[in-house]
Amino acid sequence: MTTLILRLFIKNYQDVSNPQVHVRYGKLAGLVGIATNFLLFLSKLLIGIFFHSVSILADAVNNLMDFASSIITMVGFKLSEKPADEEHPFGHARMEYISGLIISFIIAILGFQLAQTSIEKILAPEESTFGLLTILILIGAICVKLWQGLFYHKLGKAIDSPTLEAAATDSRGDVVATGAVLLGTVITALTGFNLDGYMGLAVAVYLIVSGIRLLISTADPLLGMAPSRELTQKITEKILSYDGIIGMHDLMVHSYGAGQCFACVHCEVPASEDIMVSHDIVDNIEHDFKRELNIQLVIHMDPIVTDDAVTNALREMTKDIVRGISDAITVHDFRVVKGPTHSNLIFDIAVPFSYHCDENTLAEEISKRVQAKDPSLRTVITVDRVPASGAI
């Protein structure tokens, strides 16, 4: 059914790398959410008022928030397609994340308000009556939310959208929340023990927890997340596939939303090669990344001496020393400055954030091990902290 809906409402729906298709997915998800969540809210509101049930009213308000979230999601995707301008040279694609942030705050605040109402009903319970219609509506709501969660998940996975994945998680959680209300309704009808306030409190707690989780998940892209291991691997393999590139390091990837990916990297080229030839290779790589992967790539060239036997031997010795400390640490930008009494080994080391150490102590340890090999060698070491996925 999801594929049928995509075919009907999105032209070229399989071209998910297209930013315009990405936005259409978000708009479609918003429209579906608006329609389904409003119907769920209205039906539960009427049942909750008629049967004086705070738990059903709480669940209705939960759907109202989902309705509002769908509107914000659709508006966020709409704003995200605005082109770059003077004030926002990287575009507006991060509006998708900001809309998710707003939704998170709304859900959490509403959860606290519903918790207060539910506690009051626990302390001063009111008579609640339930009928078959109540149970049928709640069962229907669970079915709708199950489908909605699958729908959001499929769209979110297709366009790699944290906002839609968060909406899918919220829908699955709504199934649990409505299921709890249904269970409480059945138990109350069978035993006469009024669980209405307790179920309302359970839904409220769920809303608070969901709001906090969504807040964290939507804040991460705004703060700046490390690139995925898959993306860094793809970038690495593609760059190293070009003749004339002998190594790379200091890869940094910045995402400003769908279709707005920027990256910079240092590429090592033979120092003996004509600078115009190396520059031409770098130009071709940057052009290919934009055309094939839609990544704005900027490359800094690092000339590396490859035809000096002494430098090559010292480089391999240094790499072996560093590997002896940790395989997670890599060496780059290696050069040798020779003098009459001693030689300086100047290089950078890439240390993952997950490798806990004092940077000065680490540099001193490497220096000691180098001098143990040859007392005439001194080191000038720069420590770069990198994500584990970008440690190349």
Secondary structure, 3 states (H helix, E strand, C coil): CHHHHHHHHCCCCCCCCCHHHHHHHHHHHHHHHHHHHHHHHHHHHHHHHHHCCHHHHHHHHHHHHHHHHHHHHHHHHHHHCCCCCCCCCCCCCCHHHHHHHHHHHHHHHHHHHHHHHHHHHHHCCCCCCCCHHHHHHHHHHHHHHHHHHHHHHHHHHHHCCHHHHHHHHHHHHHHHHHHHHHHHHHHHHHHCCCCHHHHHHHHHHHHHHHHHHHHHHHHHHHHCCCCCHHHHHHHHHHHHCCCCCCEEEEEEEEECCCCCEEEEEEEEEECCCCHHHHHHHHHHHHHHHHHHHCEEEEEEEEEECCCCHHHHHHHHHHHHHHHHHCCCCEEEEEEEEECCCCEEEEEEEEEECCCCCCHHHHHHHHHHHHHHHCCCEEEEEEEEEECHHHCC
